[in-house]
Amino acid sequence: MSGVIREISVKREVLEQFLEMCREMYPNENIMLIRGKVKNGAAAIEEFLIPPFSTYGNSFSGFSPFMIPFDLSIIGVAHSHPSGNVMPSNEDFNHFFGRIMIIAGYPYNVNILKAYDGNGATIPVKVL
């Protein structure tokens, strides 16, 4: 599973499920695992999953990576920023999980969404 991810694709209805969960959790942060496949530098997101025993709060969300079953189809983590700012914080990078991170900003639509790799480089997201 090495190599740089240059593009992320996700079906609109799959992405909308994640965004709806963010709207439901507001004003708390939401966090979800990303299940998908990576091939030739492209990640295809198949679904978003609720991590077991995850915690949510006004300015944080998290989960224990030790509670995640071994699953190579988990390619990253997605979470929300109720402030609307989609820039990752140091805390976000300290808890980076997998190969990609998606941040959705309030009011949680496809226009306020960014994806990053572990180095902080942005990755374009193509909504299908």
N, CA, C and O atoms as a printed pandas DataFrame, in Angstrom:
     atom_number atom_name residue_name chain_id  residue_number  x_coord  y_coord  z_coord
0              1         N          MET        A               1    0.819   -1.188    0.000
1              2        CA          MET        A               1    0.000    0.000    0.000
2              3         C          MET        A               1    0.861    1.248    0.000
3              4         O          MET        A               1    0.573    2.192    0.737
4              5         N          SER        A               2    1.874    1.274   -0.782
5              6        CA          SER        A               2    2.722    2.458   -0.819
6              7         C          SER        A               2    2.328    3.324   -2.005
7              8         O          SER        A               2    1.508    2.919   -2.829
8              9         N          GLY        A               3    2.897    4.487   -2.091
9             10        CA          GLY        A               3    2.615    5.393   -3.187
10            11         C          GLY        A               3    1.750    6.556   -2.750
11            12         O          GLY        A               3    1.056    6.508   -1.735
12            13         N          VAL        A               4    1.818    7.588   -3.547
13            14        CA          VAL        A               4    1.089    8.822   -3.266
14            15         C          VAL        A               4   -0.314    8.725   -3.841
15            16         O          VAL        A               4   -0.498    8.258   -4.965
16            17         N          ILE        A               5   -1.297    9.163   -3.079
17            18        CA          ILE        A               5   -2.666    9.240   -3.586
18            19         C          ILE        A               5   -2.845   10.615   -4.216
19            20         O          ILE        A               5   -2.686   11.641   -3.555
20            21         N          ARG        A               6   -3.179   10.619   -5.505
21            22        CA          ARG        A               6   -3.301   11.873   -6.256
22            23         C          ARG        A               6   -4.741   12.304   -6.477
23            24         O          ARG        A               6   -4.999   13.444   -6.864
24            25         N          GLU        A               7   -5.688   11.388   -6.230
25            26        CA          GLU        A               7   -7.086   11.705   -6.503
26            27         C          GLU        A               7   -7.981   10.821   -5.636
27            28         O          GLU        A               7   -7.661    9.664   -5.361
28            29         N          ILE        A               8   -9.106   11.392   -5.214
29            30        CA          ILE        A               8  -10.101   10.654   -4.446
30            31         C          ILE        A               8  -11.427   10.783   -5.175
31            32         O          ILE        A               8  -11.809   11.875   -5.596
32            33         N          SER        A               9  -12.125    9.669   -5.324
33            34        CA          SER        A               9  -13.461    9.715   -5.910
34            35         C          SER        A               9  -14.456    9.113   -4.921
35            36         O          SER        A               9  -14.139    8.179   -4.185
36            37         N          VAL        A              10  -15.664    9.670   -4.923
37            38        CA          VAL        A              10  -16.720    9.196   -4.033
38            39         C          VAL        A              10  -18.067    9.472   -4.687
39            40         O          VAL        A              10  -18.278   10.535   -5.270
40            41         N          LYS        A              11  -18.972    8.511   -4.586
41            42        CA          LYS        A              11  -20.329    8.725   -5.102
42            43         C          LYS        A              11  -21.029    9.757   -4.232
43            44         O          LYS        A              11  -20.848    9.793   -3.015
44            45         N          ARG        A              12  -21.832   10.595   -4.880
45            46        CA          ARG        A              12  -22.522   11.678   -4.178
46            47         C          ARG        A              12  -23.365   11.153   -3.005
47            48         O          ARG        A              12  -23.359   11.752   -1.930
48            49         N          GLU        A              13  -24.084   10.050   -3.200
49            50        CA          GLU        A              13  -24.940    9.533   -2.135
50            51         C          GLU        A              13  -24.126    9.008   -0.947
51            52         O          GLU        A              13  -24.580    9.087    0.194
52            53         N          VAL        A              14  -22.939    8.481   -1.204
53            54        CA          VAL        A              14  -22.064    8.020   -0.119
54            55         C          VAL        A              14  -21.535    9.223    0.657
55            56         O          VAL        A              14  -21.547    9.223    1.888
56            57         N          LEU        A              15  -21.072   10.242   -0.055
57            58        CA          LEU        A              15  -20.582   11.452    0.596
58            59         C          LEU        A              15  -21.704   12.141    1.373
59            60         O          LEU        A              15  -21.476   12.655    2.468
60            61         N          GLU        A              16  -22.893   12.153    0.820
61            62        CA          GLU        A              16  -24.017   12.810    1.482
62            63         C          GLU        A              16  -24.363   12.131    2.808
63            64         O          GLU        A              16  -24.820   12.800    3.735
64            65         N          GLN        A              17  -24.158   10.833    2.914
65            66        CA          GLN        A              17  -24.387   10.134    4.183
66            67         C          GLN        A              17  -23.438   10.661    5.259
67            68         O          GLN        A              17  -23.848   10.897    6.396
68            69         N          PHE        A              18  -22.167   10.843    4.891
69            70        CA          PHE        A              18  -21.195   11.405    5.833
70            71         C          PHE        A              18  -21.589   12.824    6.226
71            72         O          PHE        A              18  -21.580   13.166    7.408
72            73         N          LEU        A              19  -21.934   13.652    5.240
73            74        CA          LEU        A              19  -22.296   15.046    5.518
74            75         C          LEU        A              19  -23.557   15.134    6.373
75            76         O          LEU        A              19  -23.658   16.008    7.234
76            77         N          GLU        A              20  -24.508   14.251    6.148
77            78        CA          GLU        A              20  -25.731   14.248    6.955
78            79         C          GLU        A              20  -25.406   13.903    8.411
79            80         O          GLU        A              20  -25.976   14.487    9.332
80            81         N          MET        A              21  -24.504   12.969    8.613
81            82        CA          MET        A              21  -24.093   12.623    9.980
82            83         C          MET        A              21  -23.409   13.826   10.632
83            84         O          MET        A              21  -23.605   14.069   11.822
84            85         N          CYS        A              22  -22.619   14.574    9.881
85            86        CA          CYS        A              22  -21.990   15.792   10.413
86            87         C          CYS        A              22  -23.053   16.799   10.834
87            88         O          CYS        A              22  -22.943   17.409   11.898
88            89         N          ARG        A              23  -24.079   16.978   10.008
89            90        CA          ARG        A              23  -25.160   17.910   10.339
90            91         C          ARG        A              23  -25.897   17.454   11.597
91            92         O          ARG        A              23  -26.276   18.277   12.430
92            93         N          GLU        A              24  -26.098   16.149   11.733
93            94        CA          GLU        A              24  -26.789   15.607   12.909
94            95         C          GLU        A              24  -25.971   15.815   14.189
95            96         O          GLU        A              24  -26.541   16.040   15.257
96            97         N          MET        A              25  -24.655   15.742   14.089
97            98        CA          MET        A              25  -23.782   15.853   15.256
98            99         C          MET        A              25  -23.534   17.307   15.661
99           100         O          MET        A              25  -23.154   17.571   16.802
100          101         N          TYR        A              26  -23.741   18.248   14.746
101          102        CA          TYR        A              26  -23.479   19.662   15.018
102          103         C          TYR        A              26  -24.224   20.111   16.272
103          104         O          TYR        A              26  -25.403   19.782   16.403
104          105         N          PRO        A              27  -23.612   20.839   17.196
105          106        CA          PRO        A              27  -22.339   21.551   17.106
106          107         C          PRO        A              27  -21.119   20.716   17.509
107          108         O          PRO        A              27  -20.013   21.252   17.589
108          109         N          ASN        A              28  -21.296   19.428   17.763
109          110        CA          ASN        A              28  -20.151   18.570   18.067
110          111         C          ASN        A              28  -19.462   18.138   16.779
111          112         O          ASN        A              28  -20.059   18.151   15.703
112          113         N          GLU        A              29  -18.204   17.758   16.908
113          114        CA          GLU        A              29  -17.488   17.182   15.780
114          115         C          GLU        A              29  -17.985   15.766   15.541
115          116         O          GLU        A              29  -18.472   15.100   16.455
116          117         N          ASN        A              30  -17.857   15.323   14.315
117          118        CA          ASN        A              30  -18.166   13.954   13.919
118          119         C          ASN        A              30  -16.870   13.309   13.436
119          120         O          ASN        A              30  -15.997   13.996   12.906
120          121         N          ILE        A              31  -16.741   12.015   13.612
121          122        CA          ILE        A              31  -15.585   11.295   13.078
122          123         C          ILE        A              31  -16.049    9.956   12.532
123          124         O          ILE        A              31  -16.874    9.271   13.137
124          125         N          MET        A              32  -15.496    9.592   11.364
125          126        CA          MET        A              32  -15.861    8.338   10.725
126          127         C          MET        A              32  -14.634    7.758   10.036
127          128         O          MET        A              32  -13.714    8.479    9.651
128          129         N          LEU        A              33  -14.646    6.450    9.892
129          130        CA          LEU        A              33  -13.611    5.763    9.135
130          131         C          LEU        A              33  -14.001    5.747    7.666
131          132         O          LEU        A              33  -15.185    5.757    7.329
132          133         N          ILE        A              34  -13.004    5.721    6.798
133          134        CA          ILE        A              34  -13.254    5.681    5.357
134          135         C          ILE        A              34  -12.876    4.293    4.849
135          136         O          ILE        A              34  -11.740    3.847    5.010
136          137         N          ARG        A              35  -13.843    3.622    4.236
137          138        CA          ARG        A              35  -13.569    2.329    3.609
138          139         C          ARG        A              35  -13.509    2.546    2.099
139          140         O          ARG        A              35  -14.359    3.226    1.524
140          141         N          GLY        A              36  -12.500    1.962    1.469
141          142        CA          GLY        A              36  -12.372    2.111    0.030
142          143         C          GLY        A              36  -11.231    1.294   -0.521
143          144         O          GLY        A              36  -10.681    0.418    0.146
144          145         N          LYS        A              37  -10.888    1.600   -1.753
145          146        CA          LYS        A              37   -9.806    0.904   -2.451
146          147         C          LYS        A              37   -8.858    1.942   -3.034
147          148         O          LYS        A              37   -9.276    3.022   -3.452
148          149         N          VAL        A              38   -7.577    1.597   -3.055
149          150        CA          VAL        A              38   -6.564    2.463   -3.645
150          151         C          VAL        A              38   -5.875    1.677   -4.751
151          152         O          VAL        A              38   -5.409    0.556   -4.547
152          153         N          LYS        A              39   -5.822    2.296   -5.933
153          154        CA          LYS        A              39   -5.168    1.650   -7.071
154          155         C          LYS        A              39   -4.576    2.725   -7.967
155          156         O          LYS        A              39   -5.263    3.672   -8.351
156          157         N          ASN        A              40   -3.312    2.577   -8.296
157          158        CA          ASN        A              40   -2.620    3.488   -9.210
158          159         C          ASN        A              40   -2.764    4.957   -8.805
159          160         O          ASN        A              40   -3.000    5.819   -9.652
160          161         N          GLY        A              41   -2.622    5.233   -7.520
161          162        CA          GLY        A              41   -2.655    6.609   -7.040
162          163         C          GLY        A              41   -4.033    7.211   -6.900
163          164         O          GLY        A              41   -4.162    8.402   -6.616
164          165         N          ALA        A              42   -5.072    6.404   -7.095
165          166        CA          ALA        A              42   -6.447    6.898   -6.975
166          167         C          ALA        A              42   -7.163    6.120   -5.874
167          168         O          ALA        A              42   -7.121    4.890   -5.837
168          169         N          ALA        A              43   -7.825    6.863   -4.973
169          170        CA          ALA        A              43   -8.609    6.238   -3.908
170          171         C          ALA        A              43  -10.083    6.353   -4.265
171          172         O          ALA        A              43  -10.568    7.431   -4.606
172          173         N          ALA        A              44  -10.786    5.232   -4.183
173          174        CA          ALA        A              44  -12.229    5.206   -4.419
174          175         C          ALA        A              44  -12.906    4.898   -3.088
175          176         O          ALA        A              44  -12.758    3.802   -2.547
176          177         N          ILE        A              45  -13.648    5.871   -2.566
177          178        CA          ILE        A              45  -14.332    5.691   -1.290
178          179         C          ILE        A              45  -15.620    4.911   -1.528
179          180         O          ILE        A              45  -16.420    5.250   -2.401
180          181         N          GLU        A              46  -15.802    3.856   -0.727
181          182        CA          GLU        A              46  -16.998    3.019   -0.852
182          183         C          GLU        A              46  -18.026    3.310    0.230
183          184         O          GLU        A              46  -19.230    3.254   -0.021
184          185         N          GLU        A              47  -17.553    3.622    1.442
185          186        CA          GLU        A              47  -18.483    3.953    2.523
186          187         C          GLU        A              47  -17.748    4.593    3.686
187          188         O          GLU        A              47  -16.524    4.518    3.796
188          189         N          PHE        A              48  -18.529    5.224    4.550
189          190        CA          PHE        A              48  -18.036    5.810    5.787
190          191         C          PHE        A              48  -18.595    4.982    6.934
191          192         O          PHE        A              48  -19.772    4.622    6.927
192          193         N          LEU        A              49  -17.755    4.677    7.920
193          194        CA          LEU        A              49  -18.142    3.814    9.033
194          195         C          LEU        A              49  -17.968    4.534   10.356
195          196         O          LEU        A              49  -17.039    5.324   10.523
196          197         N          ILE        A              50  -18.860    4.262   11.298
197          198        CA          ILE        A              50  -18.734    4.813   12.643
198          199         C          ILE        A              50  -17.714    3.973   13.405
199          200         O          ILE        A              50  -17.899    2.762   13.527
200          201         N          PRO        A              51  -16.644    4.579   13.921
201          202        CA          PRO        A              51  -15.661    3.805   14.679
202          203         C          PRO        A              51  -16.255    3.315   16.002
203          204         O          PRO        A              51  -17.031    4.030   16.636
204          205         N          PRO        A              52  -15.893    2.100   16.418
205          206        CA          PRO        A              52  -16.402    1.616   17.703
206          207         C          PRO        A              52  -15.892    2.473   18.860
207          208         O          PRO        A              52  -14.733    2.886   18.875
208          209         N          PHE        A              53  -16.760    2.732   19.817
209          210        CA          PHE        A              53  -16.422    3.467   21.035
210          211         C          PHE        A              53  -15.854    4.859   20.749
211          212         O          PHE        A              53  -15.010    5.356   21.494
212          213         N          SER        A              54  -16.321    5.483   19.666
213          214        CA          SER        A              54  -15.850    6.830   19.338
214          215         C          SER        A              54  -16.454    7.840   20.308
215          216         O          SER        A              54  -17.509    7.611   20.899
216          217         N          THR        A              55  -15.754    8.965   20.455
217          218        CA          THR        A              55  -16.198   10.037   21.342
218          219         C          THR        A              55  -16.361   11.318   20.530
219          220         O          THR        A              55  -15.656   11.549   19.548
220          221         N          TYR        A              56  -17.313   12.145   20.971
221          222        CA          TYR        A              56  -17.644   13.362   20.247
222          223         C          TYR        A              56  -17.811   14.491   21.237
223          224         O          TYR        A              56  -18.361   14.302   22.322
224          225         N          GLY        A              57  -17.334   15.672   20.860
225          226        CA          GLY        A              57  -17.483   16.825   21.724
226          227         C          GLY        A              57  -17.517   18.111   20.933
227          228         O          GLY        A              57  -17.512   18.105   19.702
228          229         N          ASN        A              58  -17.552   19.225   21.663
229          230        CA          ASN        A              58  -17.672   20.543   21.070
230          231         C          ASN        A              58  -16.489   20.901   20.171
231          232         O          ASN        A              58  -16.671   21.557   19.146
232          233         N          SER        A              59  -15.301   20.484   20.538
233          234        CA          SER        A              59  -14.137   20.822   19.714
234          235         C          SER        A              59  -13.215   19.620   19.532
235          236         O          SER        A              59  -12.014   19.782   19.320
236          237         N          PHE        A              60  -13.779   18.413   19.616
237          238        CA          PHE        A              60  -12.960   17.211   19.426
238          239         C          PHE        A              60  -13.844   16.046   19.010
239          240         O          PHE        A              60  -15.059   16.059   19.212
240          241         N          SER        A              61  -13.222   15.063   18.437
241          242        CA          SER        A              61  -13.818   13.752   18.188
242          243         C          SER        A              61  -12.658   12.780   18.110
243          244         O          SER        A              61  -11.550   13.164   17.738
244          245         N          GLY        A              62  -12.896   11.553   18.450
245          246        CA          GLY        A              62  -11.804   10.602   18.409
246          247         C          GLY        A              62  -12.271    9.177   18.617
247          248         O          GLY        A              62  -13.440    8.911   18.895
248          249         N          PHE        A              63  -11.329    8.278   18.473
249          250        CA          PHE        A              63  -11.557    6.859   18.695
250          251         C          PHE        A              63  -10.213    6.220   19.017
251          252         O          PHE        A              63   -9.158    6.775   18.710
252          253         N          SER        A              64  -10.264    5.068   19.626
253          254        CA          SER        A              64   -9.039    4.334   19.906
254          255         C          SER        A              64   -8.707    3.439   18.714
255          256         O          SER        A              64   -9.522    2.594   18.342
256          257         N          PRO        A              65   -7.538    3.603   18.113
257          258        CA          PRO        A              65   -7.175    2.728   16.995
258          259         C          PRO        A              65   -7.052    1.265   17.428
259          260         O          PRO        A              65   -7.094    0.362   16.592
260          261         N          PHE        A              66   -6.901    1.037   18.726
261          262        CA          PHE        A              66   -6.788   -0.331   19.225
262          263         C          PHE        A              66   -8.127   -1.054   19.203
263          264         O          PHE        A              66   -8.176   -2.277   19.327
264          265         N          MET        A              67   -9.223   -0.298   19.046
265          266        CA          MET        A              67  -10.550   -0.903   19.006
266          267         C          MET        A              67  -11.024   -1.180   17.578
267          268         O          MET        A              67  -12.107   -1.731   17.380
268          269         N          ILE        A              68  -10.221   -0.801   16.587
269          270        CA          ILE        A              68  -10.588   -1.007   15.190
270          271         C          ILE        A              68  -10.152   -2.411   14.769
271          272         O          ILE        A              68   -8.978   -2.759   14.893
272          273         N          PRO        A              69  -11.091   -3.215   14.276
273          274        CA          PRO        A              69  -10.690   -4.547   13.793
274          275         C          PRO        A              69   -9.712   -4.424   12.623
275          276         O          PRO        A              69   -9.744   -3.441   11.883
276          277         N          PHE        A              70   -8.860   -5.403   12.463
277          278        CA          PHE        A              70   -7.912   -5.416   11.347
278          279         C          PHE        A              70   -8.695   -5.456   10.046
279          280         O          PHE        A              70   -9.436   -6.406    9.794
280          281         N          ASP        A              71   -8.536   -4.441    9.226
281          282        CA          ASP        A              71   -9.309   -4.321    7.996
282          283         C          ASP        A              71   -8.522   -3.458    7.016
283          284         O          ASP        A              71   -8.453   -2.239    7.174
284          285         N          LEU        A              72   -7.939   -4.080    6.022
285          286        CA          LEU        A              72   -7.119   -3.341    5.060
286          287         C          LEU        A              72   -7.943   -2.435    4.141
287          288         O          LEU        A              72   -7.378   -1.632    3.399
288          289         N          SER        A              73   -9.270   -2.558    4.187
289          290        CA          SER        A              73  -10.094   -1.686    3.355
290          291         C          SER        A              73  -10.330   -0.322    4.010
291          292         O          SER        A              73  -10.894    0.572    3.378
292          293         N          ILE        A              74   -9.906   -0.150    5.266
293          294        CA          ILE        A              74   -9.992    1.162    5.918
294          295         C          ILE        A              74   -8.807    1.986    5.418
295          296         O          ILE        A              74   -7.655    1.683    5.728
296          297         N          ILE        A              75   -9.100    3.029    4.643
297          298        CA          ILE        A              75   -8.019    3.799    4.014
298          299         C          ILE        A              75   -7.826    5.173    4.634
299          300         O          ILE        A              75   -6.927    5.911    4.230
300          301         N          GLY        A              76   -8.655    5.528    5.610
301          302        CA          GLY        A              76   -8.467    6.836    6.223
302          303         C          GLY        A              76   -9.571    7.183    7.196
303          304         O          GLY        A              76  -10.354    6.335    7.624
304          305         N          VAL        A              77   -9.604    8.465    7.532
305          306        CA          VAL        A              77  -10.571    8.972    8.506
306          307         C          VAL        A              77  -11.164   10.274    7.971
307          308         O          VAL        A              77  -10.490   11.056    7.300
308          309         N          ALA        A              78  -12.435   10.483    8.283
309          310        CA          ALA        A              78  -13.122   11.721    7.911
310          311         C          ALA        A              78  -13.736   12.315    9.167
311          312         O          ALA        A              78  -14.277   11.593   10.005
312          313         N          HIS        A              79  -13.650   13.620    9.293
313          314        CA          HIS        A              79  -14.278   14.257   10.453
314          315         C          HIS        A              79  -14.730   15.663   10.095
315          316         O          HIS        A              79  -14.410   16.190    9.029
316          317         N          SER        A              80  -15.477   16.251   11.005
317          318        CA          SER        A              80  -16.031   17.576   10.750
318          319         C          SER        A              80  -15.369   18.623   11.629
319          320         O          SER        A              80  -14.849   18.327   12.705
320          321         N          HIS        A              81  -15.402   19.851   11.142
321          322        CA          HIS        A              81  -14.974   21.023   11.905
322          323         C          HIS        A              81  -16.178   21.966   11.986
323          324         O          HIS        A              81  -16.484   22.659   11.016
324          325         N          PRO        A              82  -16.859   21.998   13.131
325          326        CA          PRO        A              82  -18.034   22.870   13.273
326          327         C          PRO        A              82  -17.731   24.346   13.040
327          328         O          PRO        A              82  -18.649   25.121   12.769
328          329         N          SER        A              83  -16.473   24.751   13.139
329          330        CA          SER        A              83  -16.106   26.153   12.906
330          331         C          SER        A              83  -16.217   26.534   11.432
331          332         O          SER        A              83  -16.292   27.719   11.105
332          333         N          GLY        A              84  -16.228   25.544   10.543
333          334        CA          GLY        A              84  -16.234   25.806    9.108
334          335         C          GLY        A              84  -14.853   25.811    8.493
335          336         O          GLY        A              84  -14.723   25.753    7.270
336          337         N          ASN        A              85  -13.815   25.880    9.314
337          338        CA          ASN        A              85  -12.434   25.879    8.839
338          339         C          ASN        A              85  -12.030   24.445    8.487
339          340         O          ASN        A              85  -12.053   23.565    9.348
340          341         N          VAL        A              86  -11.665   24.210    7.240
341          342        CA          VAL        A              86  -11.309   22.852    6.816
342          343         C          VAL        A              86   -9.798   22.604    6.790
343          344         O          VAL        A              86   -9.339   21.611    6.226
344          345         N          MET        A              87   -9.036   23.500    7.395
345          346        CA          MET        A              87   -7.598   23.277    7.513
346          347         C          MET        A              87   -7.333   22.316    8.668
347          348         O          MET        A              87   -7.921   22.463    9.740
348          349         N          PRO        A              88   -6.456   21.336    8.465
349          350        CA          PRO        A              88   -6.163   20.396    9.553
350          351         C          PRO        A              88   -5.332   21.047   10.647
351          352         O          PRO        A              88   -4.454   21.868   10.378
352          353         N          SER        A              89   -5.622   20.669   11.875
353          354        CA          SER        A              89   -4.851   21.160   13.016
354          355         C          SER        A              89   -3.705   20.197   13.299
355          356         O          SER        A              89   -3.646   19.106   12.732
356          357         N          ASN        A              90   -2.792   20.608   14.183
357          358        CA          ASN        A              90   -1.737   19.696   14.618
358          359         C          ASN        A              90   -2.337   18.452   15.250
359          360         O          ASN        A              90   -1.840   17.342   15.060
360          361         N          GLU        A              91   -3.408   18.648   16.000
361          362        CA          GLU        A              91   -4.110   17.521   16.634
362          363         C          GLU        A              91   -4.623   16.543   15.573
363          364         O          GLU        A              91   -4.550   15.328   15.759
364          365         N          ASP        A              92   -5.138   17.069   14.471
365          366        CA          ASP        A              92   -5.611   16.208   13.382
366          367         C          ASP        A              92   -4.473   15.333   12.859
367          368         O          ASP        A              92   -4.649   14.133   12.653
368          369         N          PHE        A              93   -3.317   15.936   12.649
369          370        CA          PHE        A              93   -2.183   15.163   12.132
370          371         C          PHE        A              93   -1.622   14.195   13.168
371          372         O          PHE        A              93   -1.124   13.125   12.817
372          373         N          ASN        A              94   -1.701   14.567   14.432
373          374        CA          ASN        A              94   -1.223   13.661   15.489
374          375         C          ASN        A              94   -2.087   12.406   15.586
375          376         O          ASN        A              94   -1.631   11.371   16.073
376          377         N          HIS        A              95   -3.325   12.499   15.127
377          378        CA          HIS        A              95   -4.232   11.352   15.174
378          379         C          HIS        A              95   -4.600   10.855   13.775
379          380         O          HIS        A              95   -5.640   10.226   13.580
380          381         N          PHE        A              96   -3.737   11.146   12.815
381          382        CA          PHE        A              96   -3.972   10.705   11.432
382          383         C          PHE        A              96   -4.028    9.181   11.410
383          384         O          PHE        A              96   -3.205    8.514   12.036
384          385         N          PHE        A              97   -4.997    8.639   10.691
385          386        CA          PHE        A              97   -5.188    7.193   10.634
386          387         C          PHE        A              97   -5.388    6.790    9.178
387          388         O          PHE        A              97   -6.289    7.311    8.519
388          389         N          GLY        A              98   -4.585    5.891    8.670
389          390        CA          GLY        A              98   -4.714    5.445    7.297
390          391         C          GLY        A              98   -3.891    6.295    6.344
391          392         O          GLY        A              98   -2.824    6.796    6.699
392          393         N          ARG        A              99   -4.404    6.450    5.125
393          394        CA          ARG        A              99   -3.658    7.160    4.087
394          395         C          ARG        A              99   -4.255    8.503    3.695
395          396         O          ARG        A              99   -3.574    9.328    3.087
396          397         N          ILE        A             100   -5.523    8.733    4.036
397          398        CA          ILE        A             100   -6.169   10.000    3.693
398          399         C          ILE        A             100   -6.989   10.518    4.865
399          400         O          ILE        A             100   -7.415    9.759    5.735
400          401         N          MET        A             101   -7.197   11.821    4.863
401          402        CA          MET        A             101   -8.042   12.468    5.871
402          403         C          MET        A             101   -8.950   13.452    5.137
403          404         O          MET        A             101   -8.485   14.262    4.335
404          405         N          ILE        A             102  -10.237   13.372    5.419
405          406        CA          ILE        A             102  -11.198   14.308    4.855
406          407         C          ILE        A             102  -11.754   15.148    5.997
407          408         O          ILE        A             102  -12.108   14.625    7.053
408          409         N          ILE        A             103  -11.825   16.450    5.771
409          410        CA          ILE        A             103  -12.408   17.368    6.754
410          411         C          ILE        A             103  -13.566   18.101    6.086
411          412         O          ILE        A             103  -13.406   18.711    5.029
412          413         N          ALA        A             104  -14.734   18.030    6.721
413          414        CA          ALA        A             104  -15.917   18.750    6.258
414          415         C          ALA        A             104  -16.151   19.921    7.200
415          416         O          ALA        A             104  -16.085   19.770    8.420
416          417         N          GLY        A             105  -16.421   21.076    6.635
417          418        CA          GLY        A             105  -16.697   22.273    7.432
418          419         C          GLY        A             105  -18.170   22.641    7.406
419          420         O          GLY        A             105  -18.877   22.398    6.428
420          421         N          TYR        A             106  -18.616   23.238    8.515
421          422        CA          TYR        A             106  -19.994   23.704    8.602
422          423         C          TYR        A             106  -20.265   24.694    7.484
423          424         O          TYR        A             106  -19.419   25.561    7.262
424          425         N          PRO        A             107  -21.358   24.637    6.775
425          426        CA          PRO        A             107  -22.613   23.919    7.005
426          427         C          PRO        A             107  -22.690   22.538    6.359
427          428         O          PRO        A             107  -23.787   22.035    6.115
428          429         N          TYR        A             108  -21.571   21.934    6.085
429          430        CA          TYR        A             108  -21.484   20.542    5.648
430          431         C          TYR        A             108  -22.147   20.291    4.294
431          432         O          TYR        A             108  -23.210   19.678    4.191
432          433         N          ASN        A             109  -21.472   20.791    3.268
433          434        CA          ASN        A             109  -21.867   20.470    1.903
434          435         C          ASN        A             109  -20.597   20.193    1.100
435          436         O          ASN        A             109  -19.489   20.367    1.608
436          437         N          VAL        A             110  -20.755   19.767   -0.138
437          438        CA          VAL        A             110  -19.598   19.359   -0.946
438          439         C          VAL        A             110  -18.640   20.506   -1.247
439          440         O          VAL        A             110  -17.500   20.267   -1.645
440          441         N          ASN        A             111  -19.089   21.754   -1.063
441          442        CA          ASN        A             111  -18.225   22.904   -1.338
442          443         C          ASN        A             111  -17.303   23.243   -0.178
443          444         O          ASN        A             111  -16.338   23.987   -0.355
444          445         N          ILE        A             112  -17.583   22.710    1.002
445          446        CA          ILE        A             112  -16.759   22.996    2.179
446          447         C          ILE        A             112  -16.200   21.669    2.688
447          448         O          ILE        A             112  -16.572   21.169    3.750
448          449         N          LEU        A             113  -15.286   21.120    1.880
449          450        CA          LEU        A             113  -14.736   19.794    2.127
450          451         C          LEU        A             113  -13.336   19.744    1.525
451          452         O          LEU        A             113  -13.133   20.178    0.391
452          453         N          LYS        A             114  -12.376   19.223    2.272
453          454        CA          LYS        A             114  -11.010   19.074    1.753
454          455         C          LYS        A             114  -10.459   17.734    2.169
455          456         O          LYS        A             114  -10.833   17.187    3.206
456          457         N          ALA        A             115   -9.569   17.209    1.356
457          458        CA          ALA        A             115   -8.890   15.952    1.659
458          459         C          ALA        A             115   -7.387   16.194    1.697
459          460         O          ALA        A             115   -6.857   17.032    0.968
460          461         N          TYR        A             116   -6.711   15.439    2.566
461          462        CA          TYR        A             116   -5.277   15.605    2.787
462          463         C          TYR        A             116   -4.596   14.245    2.883
463          464         O          TYR        A             116   -5.213   13.236    3.225
464          465         N          ASP        A             117   -3.306   14.252    2.572
465          466        CA          ASP        A             117   -2.498   13.072    2.870
466          467         C          ASP        A             117   -1.788   13.306    4.200
467          468         O          ASP        A             117   -1.968   14.348    4.829
468          469         N          GLY        A             118   -0.993   12.349    4.618
469          470        CA          GLY        A             118   -0.322   12.436    5.919
470          471         C          GLY        A             118    0.694   13.551    6.037
471          472         O          GLY        A             118    1.111   13.892    7.145
472          473         N          ASN        A             119    1.105   14.130    4.909
473          474        CA          ASN        A             119    2.056   15.236    4.923
474          475         C          ASN        A             119    1.362   16.600    4.869
475          476         O          ASN        A             119    2.022   17.638    4.919
476          477         N          GLY        A             120    0.039   16.593    4.766
477          478        CA          GLY        A             120   -0.703   17.849    4.718
478          479         C          GLY        A             120   -0.979   18.354    3.308
479          480         O          GLY        A             120   -1.570   19.421    3.139
480          481         N          ALA        A             121   -0.559   17.600    2.290
481          482        CA          ALA        A             121   -0.836   18.013    0.914
482          483         C          ALA        A             121   -2.305   17.744    0.608
483          484         O          ALA        A             121   -2.848   16.707    0.990
484          485         N          THR        A             122   -2.946   18.694   -0.090
485          486        CA          THR        A             122   -4.341   18.507   -0.440
486          487         C          THR        A             122   -4.463   17.510   -1.589
487          488         O          THR        A             122   -3.596   17.420   -2.458
488          489         N          ILE        A             123   -5.558   16.773   -1.564
489          490        CA          ILE        A             123   -5.866   15.788   -2.603
490          491         C          ILE        A             123   -7.217   16.171   -3.178
491          492         O          ILE        A             123   -8.175   16.350   -2.427
492          493         N          PRO        A             124   -7.314   16.301   -4.506
493          494        CA          PRO        A             124   -8.614   16.647   -5.087
494          495         C          PRO        A             124   -9.644   15.540   -4.859
495          496         O          PRO        A             124   -9.327   14.354   -4.943
496          497         N          VAL        A             125  -10.888   15.951   -4.568
497          498        CA          VAL        A             125  -11.991   15.013   -4.368
498          499         C          VAL        A             125  -12.966   15.175   -5.519
499          500         O          VAL        A             125  -13.486   16.263   -5.764
500          501         N          LYS        A             126  -13.205   14.073   -6.222
501          502        CA          LYS        A             126  -14.138   14.064   -7.353
502          503         C          LYS        A             126  -15.435   13.397   -6.887
503          504         O          LYS        A             126  -15.436   12.227   -6.505
504          505         N          VAL        A             127  -16.529   14.144   -6.921
505          506        CA          VAL        A             127  -17.831   13.615   -6.531
506          507         C          VAL        A             127  -18.532   13.098   -7.781
507          508         O          VAL        A             127  -18.746   13.837   -8.742
508          509         N          LEU        A             128  -18.884   11.823   -7.752
509          510        CA          LEU        A             128  -19.486   11.180   -8.917
510          511         C          LEU        A             128  -21.000   11.170   -8.844
511          512         O          LEU        A             128  -21.659   10.663   -9.752
